């Protein structure tokens, strides 16, 4: 229980606040920047999330607008008799009665658009000789953006700063933090109780999966609790422990279906190397991921397909070993309950893995721009992009580890009877 207390304490201490600053300027790649904000405190303004756009002094006027990306299409106004939108309040548009003198230099936003928008629009014409800061009222979670245009300024720069006082992670990762806030203590407590209560039963190497997963979950829980303050060595340690745990799961899943084989197939070792290489690549992608990153989704597609193939091959071997062959006089095949249970678990994992691959393929198949991709999935990517196989492997681990005690005593070797001779069944792949 000391491990549980340490994780809970370290999550609670420290300054729980996340801050992100984005630089904007006159270049096209930097004229618009967006940030996701997931927590709000409408009844406590002193601890509410905030979004501030601050300008550096200069010369000329800059048109600025702050909005939620989902409302972007509502911006601009059409001239009478035209289908083209005017974006800025210019002298010509004042004459066309699209805006007033007081709005000169601002982005054009109609009253109808203001009513239809799910979030407020704030637009200003900022004189850089005496710049002001724009404070945006964050009232609910959203993907907020600031866009700048040099109305009469040839160059300019500004900083968009977002502050979330109730978390230490970017909003797209907060979902994982919330999951582990409950999963962490439950998993650790259950694992410790299960391990201590079954000390009298026969042990196997498989029984060490649950304690290993406890370390993995504890390190993950602690790292997410510390958020941006977590040392790099802690995050790297979690990637390593997770890879070790998942490797053991892959090997023992094969063994649970083929306990009668004298040695493991070359296919298992080749797949294990492929998994470790892919796991390292996905760890780098996850460590450097932003809300707009698609690379973790591509990694999920590859991993999901590979796991589905691995499971399909193992299930095929199981079917082949338990299916009568030509020329054999009789069979004495014992389909023990552990083998059947393992096959069911593998089938479930295979379906989940392939489903995750299909879902991520659907995500990336839509040709969205980076900001559109971030806006579409920032609230759910913790479950569908950043963490699906994290939870699939935890389910897989638990399913294997729960039945580790005494599994060898209950299993019965599969044999083939040929007259008076009994021979162990092996696969041609192993020869």
Secondary structure, 3 states (H helix, E strand, C coil): CHHHHHHHHHHHCCCCCEEEEEEEECCHHHCEEEEEECCCCCCCHHHCCEEEEEECCCCCEEEEEEEEHHHHHHCEEECCCCCCEECECCHHHHHCCCCCHHHCCCECECHHHHHHCCCCCEEEEEEHHHCCEEEECCCCCEEEEEEEEECCCCCCEEEEEEEECCCCCCHHHHHHHHHHHHHHHHHHHHHHHHHHHCCCCCCCHHHHHHHHHHHHHHHHHHHHHHHHHCCHHHHHHHHHHHHHHHHHHHHHHHHHHCCCCCCCCHHHHHHHHHHHHHHHHHHHHHHCCCCCCCHHHHHHHHHHHHHHHHHHHHHHHHHHHCCCCCCCCEEECCCCHHHHHHHHHHHHHHHHHHHHHHHHHHHHHCCCCHHHHHHHHCCCHHHHCCCHHHHHHHHHHHHHHCCCCCHHHHCCCCEEEECCEEEECCCHHHC
